Amino acid sequence: MKVIGPIIFILFGALVCYFGYTSAEKGEASKSWPTVKGKITYSEVLHSRNGYFPSVDYEYSINGVKYINYDIDYGRVVERSKAQSFAKRIVKRFYLGSEVDIYYDPSDPEESVLIPGGNTMNWFLIAFGGIFIAIGLIVPISFIRNFY
């Protein structure tokens, strides 16, 4: 039964690391994606009890197929902020009705972002997951050392 706790820590840490790594990888790849002109169809600062966050929707067409998306960039896992200024900056940059460059994945045009590249949140997730993995490994090792 004492093995379950460390295993949960290791699995949770691995999952968080995986999410951070794949998001960082996509973010890096998006820097070289082609662009197409698109239009902002919704742009507002929203407020919840957790803070303020930008909500931006956009549409674009590739080879006659229309796509709609809302991804601003890769890695903006925590878009909420107690300060409204972050959300306002994004909404001001991508205002309703504006024509913008959309970076899209040529192998999957539904995948797109407004801001190419990664975000520091990706690396935070990798480090955070690593801490959970380390705890999951250290606790049983120290228990074994103390036991024997």
JOBEL-V513079 format. One record per pair of residues at least 12 apart in sequence whose ideal C-beta (glycine too) atoms are under 10 Angstrom apart, sorted by sequence separation. I is the first residue (numbers start at 1). J is the second residue. If there is no record, write none. Layout:
[[I:J] [I:J]]
//
This chain:
[[43:55] [44:56] [57:69] [58:70] [102:114] [103:115] [42:55] [43:56] [44:57] [56:69] [57:70] [58:71] [101:114] [103:116] [42:56] [43:57] [56:70] [57:71] [58:72] [76:90] [100:114] [101:115] [103:117] [41:56] [42:57] [43:58] [55:70] [56:71] [101:116] [40:56] [41:57] [42:58] [54:70] [56:72] [40:57] [41:58] [42:59] [55:72] [73:90] [39:57] [40:58] [41:59] [54:72] [72:90] [39:58] [40:59] [53:72] [38:58] [39:59] [94:114] [38:59] [39:60] [72:93] [93:114] [94:115] [38:60] [39:61] [54:76] [72:94] [93:115] [37:60] [38:61] [53:76] [36:60] [37:61] [38:62] [55:79] [90:114] [35:60] [36:61] [53:78] [54:79] [90:115] [36:62] [42:68] [53:79] [54:80] [36:63] [41:68] [51:78] [52:79] [53:80] [54:81] [34:62] [38:66] [42:70] [50:78] [51:79] [52:80] [53:81] [38:67] [41:70] [50:79] [51:80] [52:81] [38:68] [50:80] [51:81] [52:82] [73:103] [36:67] [38:69] [49:80] [50:81] [51:82] [52:83] [53:84] [56:87] [71:102] [48:80] [50:82] [51:83] [52:84] [54:86] [55:87] [71:103] [46:79] [47:80] [51:84] [52:85] [53:86] [54:87] [69:102] [46:80] [52:86] [53:87] [54:88] [56:90] [51:86] [52:87] [54:89] [55:90] [56:91] [67:102] [69:104] [51:87] [52:88] [54:90] [55:91] [58:94] [47:84] [53:90] [54:91] [56:93] [57:94] [67:104] [74:111] [76:113] [53:91] [54:92] [56:94] [75:113] [45:84] [52:91] [54:93] [56:95] [57:96] [74:113] [76:115] [45:85] [47:87] [54:94] [56:96] [58:98] [60:100] [62:102] [69:109] [71:111] [73:113] [75:115] [79:119] [30:71] [45:86] [46:87] [58:99] [60:101] [61:102] [69:110] [71:112] [72:113] [73:114] [74:115] [78:119] [45:87] [58:100] [60:102] [62:104] [67:109] [68:110] [69:111] [70:112] [71:113] [72:114] [73:115] [74:116] [75:117] [76:118] [77:119] [79:121] [30:73] [44:87] [45:88] [59:102] [67:110] [69:112] [71:114] [72:115] [73:116] [74:117] [75:118] [76:119] [78:121] [30:74] [45:89] [56:100] [58:102] [60:104] [62:106] [65:109] [67:111] [68:112] [69:113] [70:114] [71:115] [73:117] [74:118] [75:119] [77:121] [26:71] [29:74] [45:90] [46:91] [65:110] [67:112] [69:114] [73:118] [74:119] [75:120] [76:121] [77:122] [27:73] [28:74] [45:91] [63:109] [73:119] [75:121] [76:122] [78:124] [26:73] [27:74] [43:90] [44:91] [45:92] [62:109] [72:119] [74:121] [75:122] [77:124] [78:125] [26:74] [27:75] [43:91] [61:109] [62:110] [73:121] [74:122] [75:123] [77:125] [25:74] [26:75] [27:76] [43:92] [60:109] [75:124] [23:73] [24:74] [43:93] [62:112] [75:125] [23:74] [24:75] [40:91] [43:94] [22:74] [23:75] [42:94] [43:95] [44:96] [60:112] [23:76] [40:93] [43:96] [23:77] [40:94] [42:96] [43:97] [58:112] [20:75] [40:95] [41:96] [43:98] [58:113] [19:75] [40:96] [41:97] [58:114] [20:77] [39:96] [40:97] [19:77] [39:97] [40:98] [56:114] [39:98] [40:99] [38:98] [39:99] [40:100] [38:99] [39:100] [37:99] [38:100] [40:102] [37:100] [38:101] [39:102] [36:100] [37:101] [38:102] [35:100] [36:101] [37:102] [38:103] [35:101] [36:102] [38:104] [34:101] [35:102] [36:103] [34:102] [35:103] [36:104] [33:102] [34:103] [35:104] [33:103] [34:104] [32:103] [33:104] [34:105] [31:103] [33:105] [34:106] [30:103] [33:106] [36:109] [29:103] [30:104] [32:106] [33:107] [38:112] [40:114] [30:105] [34:109] [29:105] [33:109] [36:112] [38:114] [35:112] [29:107] [33:111] [26:105] [33:112] [33:113] [30:111] [35:116] [29:111] [30:112] [30:113] [33:116] [32:116] [26:111] [30:115] [31:116] [27:113] [30:116] [31:117] [26:113] [29:116] [30:117] [31:118] [27:115] [28:116] [29:117] [30:118] [27:116] [28:117] [29:118] [27:117] [28:118] [27:118] [26:118] [27:119] [24:117] [25:118] [24:118] [27:121] [28:122] [23:118] [24:119] [27:122] [23:119] [24:120] [26:122] [24:121] [25:122] [20:118] [23:121] [24:122] [23:122] [24:123] [22:122] [23:123] [20:121] [21:122] [24:125] [20:122] [21:123] [23:125] [24:126] [19:122] [20:123] [23:126] [20:124] [21:125] [20:125] [21:126] [19:125] [20:126] [18:125] [19:126] [20:127] [16:124] [17:125] [18:126] [20:128] [21:129] [16:125] [17:126] [20:129] [15:125] [16:126] [17:127] [19:129] [20:130] [16:127] [17:128] [18:129] [16:128] [17:129] [13:126] [16:129] [17:130] [15:129] [16:130] [17:131] [13:128] [14:129] [16:131] [17:132] [12:128] [13:129] [14:130] [16:132] [17:133] [12:129] [13:130] [15:132] [16:133] [13:131] [14:132] [10:129] [13:132] [14:133] [12:132] [13:133] [11:132] [12:133] [13:134] [9:131] [10:132] [11:133] [13:135] [14:136] [9:132] [10:133] [12:135] [13:136] [8:132] [9:133] [10:134] [12:136] [13:137] [9:134] [10:135] [11:136] [9:135] [10:136] [6:133] [9:136] [10:137] [8:136] [9:137] [6:135] [7:136] [9:138] [5:135] [6:136] [9:139] [10:140] [5:136] [6:137] [9:140] [6:138] [6:139] [7:140] [5:139] [6:140] [5:140] [6:141] [2:139] [3:140] [6:143] [2:140] [2:143]]
//
